[in-house]
Amino acid sequence: MSTIEFSTQFDRLRRTLFSFALNLTKDEESARDLVQETAYKAFKYWHRYEPQTNLRAWLMTIMRNSFINEYRKRKRRQTLNDSTNNDFLIDSGQQTVMNHGESGLMSEEILRVIEQLEDWVRIPFLMHFRGFKYEEIAEELEVPLGTIKSRIFFARQKLQAQMRGMYSAKQIEDILS
């Protein structure tokens, strides 16, 4: 088969190839690119085509393989060039600058609210707030572990109720946990 005969047969199948490409890509621009890529490969390797076989099937196989290869390349590119923000990464290299004036004011207000609590909930809560473990608090105060846990829980509830108007629920939870 000569190059001219091959070109003529390819032109007759161009609409069918475009339809198949559109079915694969779901986009006209991408379908045109895929047909062009298929034409390039078909003319580059036309000498490998067996004249007695189905040209349409041979061209569609080239097109399907080209589509799959491009899809895989795109997936790899997306994986290697991650464009997501570093907001969700643990070690993003960004530092958060604290507003010490605001946090100091918040701490003073929280301490005032804590001081208003009854001793039976304030003392275990303050110990926990300062880093003591439940077991250490229970041992120090000579109170059962379950009682300490419930007293700290009640202190948190009372503090949250009193601070609702001052801060958001998220801020309160961050402070108290």
Secondary structure, 3 states (H helix, E strand, C coil): CCHHHHHHHHHHHHHHHHHHHHHHHCCHHHHHHHHHHHHHHHHHCHHHCCCCCCHHHHHHHHHHHHHHHHHHHHHHHHHHCCCCCHHHCCCCCCCCCCCHHHHHHHHHHHHHHHHCCCHHHHHHHHHHHCCCCHHHHHHHHCCCHHHHHHHHHHHHHHHHHHHCCCCCHHHHHHHHC
